[in-house]
């Protein structure tokens, strides 16, 4: 059932933060539908996807990257390890730490996840020109870098309200 859009609800649907969140949610839901037949929970396919690009990451690195608890990450790795999809290996430089690797059994599955992800991304970006995609990538990276700066340095004191399209927003001072 679709919610009735009013002037007030239309305002929230055009807000940048809402749009970013909604696009990300729709991407996840679409990808979940594509991987349903693979019998993987979202955190499992998300971890396998990360390992496809960052194989050999430590459990702590993956926990931070995926923004889940240590216990939650441990359970996901336990399940995937039990299925023979990943293996833990002690870190040569830190005996308290494990590095996580895909097993040979998983490599075709991880490759399939990669192809499905590219398919969903192509569909999501279909309405955009190459120039618009490059601009979108640039702007999203700029936003992410701003958050990273905020997390690392605390830019609260630099933020000031600004009007955009008649709406009040906040913007970091240049």
Beta strands, then each sheet from edge to edge (+ up, - down):
strand 1: 86-91
strand 2: 94-102
strand 3: 159-164
strand 4: 167-172
sheet 1: 1+ 2-
sheet 2: 3+ 4-
end
